[in-house]
Amino acid sequence: MTKQIESTKDIYLAAAWMASGAKYEKVDKTDPRHQEFYFSSTNEEPTPDGSMVLVLKVVNMEEIKEQWVNAELMVNAVQFKEALQRMKSIIHSS
């Protein structure tokens, strides 16, 4: 399993990735008018003792992007709304 990193300047695609289970990595605020959001396809968490990493979900980000562009993507509306709020919070944080 290879970890895929994708980025986008589209806040709505970023929210769709997040709502689909992709892991938010960072934001590049070099250009304040066109911030770039980075996500990884593998959402992982360490075990409480730190001995292992649990893979919670693997997301096909290219497929999500393709479905987004073709207006075919189906996501949970509540999760999308919450993800969009998180993206806006990231934009407005220091």
C-alpha positions, -999 to +999 in steps of 0.1 A: +000+000+000+015+033-011+006+066+005-006+090-021-003+128-015-026+151-035-031+189-033-057+213-045-065+250-043-102+242-046-117+244-011-147+223-021-126+195-035-106+196-004-138+193+017-149+164-005-116+146+001-119+152+038-156+141+039-145+109+020-119+100+046-087+114+032-063+127+059-056+164+059-018+170+060-011+207+057-020+240+040+005+261+020-004+298+027+024+313+006-001+329-016-029+341+007-054+344-022-048+308-035-040+285-006-031+250-014-044+221+007-025+188+010-041+154+018-029+119+019-049+089+007-042+068+038-058+078+071-037+063+099-035+064+136-009+051+160-020+026+187-022+040+222+012+024+231+028+035+199+038+000+188+018-001+156+000+021+131-036+013+123-048+021+088-083+035+093-091+041+056-075+042+022-091+067-002-087+067-040-082+104-043-079+104-081-112+087-084-128+112-061-113+141-081-126+126-113-161+121-099-160+156-085-151+171-119-178+150-136-204+160-110-208+123-101-194+123-065-218+113-037-208+122-002-226+125+031-240+160+032-234+164+069-198+152+066-192+176+036-207+205+056-184+198+086-154+193+063-161+226+046-163+243+080-129+228+090-114+239+057-126+275+063-112+273+099-078+262+085-078+292+061-086+317+088-062+303+114-027+319+117 
